[in-house]
Amino acid sequence: MEILEDLFRIFFPKLCANCENHLTKNEEIVCTFCRHDMPLTDFINYSENKITKTFYGRIPLEKATALLYFRKKGITKKLIHELKYEGNEEIGAFFGNWIGEIIKENNEFSDIDFIIPVPLHQKKLKKRGYNQVLKFGERVSYYLERPLLEEVLIKTSTSKTQTFKDRFERLNTVDKQFYLNEVSILKNKHVLLIDDVITTGATLEACAKKIQKTEGVKISILTMAFTE
């Protein structure tokens, strides 16, 4: 079987999603050199860091972290683009395995009850074919040994890109786009809200405010990347 696998790699080599060099048998998505160049956030304190400070006065958070920094240029941006727009869904699993190993080892999210992904509207889901956060969430769920709830938070409407709007304008736009389908299951639970990238934080803020309406709920945030 190993011989067949080696032959397959010769004729159909896997390429690094960043530099496009051939991946070795033990490499996934990116080569070792590119992985070492990726800008890890390395947050030591999950209760107080750049992400939690972003949400001060907006939503109460227990903890928050992200795997990587997202910059205007660089590997993170390229991989997130591949994930969202080029159909490379396995990048989400790659990020999920990476941060999953970290949070399993440090036990920062050991008291989480449920994991909830930021949802896509059905039109965008149909067009893209997948929610780019889902495989990321599945791997995080595996490492934390906590259920991933896909149908609790629903996106009810969609709109054009919010990228160039300021935070307040963007929040007003996205606040009405989400609906909490199930409330009782979240009562007195600790929810881990996951997404791909934090930019202004308006989307996560809107999702968190819907979840907050549940009695006794606590919220933490985990993302693939955080915009510096």
FENWOCOR-V89274 format. One record per helix or strand of 2 or more residues. SS is the DSSP state (alpha for helix, beta for strand). FROM is the first residue (numbers start at 0). TO is the last residue. Records with the same first field share a line. If there is no record, write none. Layout:
SS=FROM-TO ; FROM-TO
This chain:
alpha=1-10 ; 31-36 ; 49-53 ; 74-84 ; 89-105 ; 121-127 ; 133-143 ; 166-176 ; 183-185 ; 201-211
beta=63-69 ; 113-116 ; 146-148 ; 152-154 ; 177-179 ; 189-197 ; 217-226
